[in-house]
Amino acid sequence: MVVGYCQRGFASGACGRRIPQMIQSKDRHHPLAIVNGFFDGYTRRDEMGKISGGRVVVGGLVMAVVFVIVEFIVEGLVNLVFRVNEYELLFDAYGLSPSGARYHIVNIGYFVLICMLIIWVYAAFRSKFGAGPKTALITCAVFLVYFLLLGLNLVNLGILPAKMALFSLAFNLVELPIAVLAGASVYKEVAG
């Protein structure tokens, strides 16, 4: 059986829907049978809709606000109980201090962009894992692993104190899932 050639590529609408039907084979040992699973993502994307940029922004902003509130509560309690502050550890280790308004503007802008990126990844994962808290927690796990690897690398290079990296990871284990769930609950896709 000849599948045919699509000039627009496999991911385009017509080919993404047509090719899986053409290469369906009852024989699981057929050479093209392995390709059937490859095209499932393209047909599921058509069913899920397109990523809404506006909803990514709103979800990212909601996530940022919830993250800051949870961070204020969690780190405040840790500071009250253990007299340890994450930023004081960092600034004491390097003898630094925040540089005023510029520090806060850049820090907040960077943080909001990271939150929007996380919601965008959640939106992309929805086509594979479906909408809901499970997909939000999978997205959260991906970013926690990234933060862990980044922290290990910075500790290994001597840029970040190990104590600071452990505190940051521990705080993120509590703060990030709650914030991602809040941001993901706001996100809805555009139909069609």
Buried (B, 14 or more C-beta within 10 A) or exposed (E): EEEEEBEEEEEEEEBBEBBBEEBEBEEEEBEBBEBBEEBEEBBEBEEBBEBBEEBBBBBBBBBBBBBBBBBEEBBEEBEEEEEEBBEEBBEEEEEEEEEEEEEEEEEEEEBBEBBBEBBBBBBBBBBEBEBEEEBBBBBBEBBBEEBBEBBBEBBEEEEBBEBBBEBBBEBBBBBBBBBBBBBBBBBEBEEE
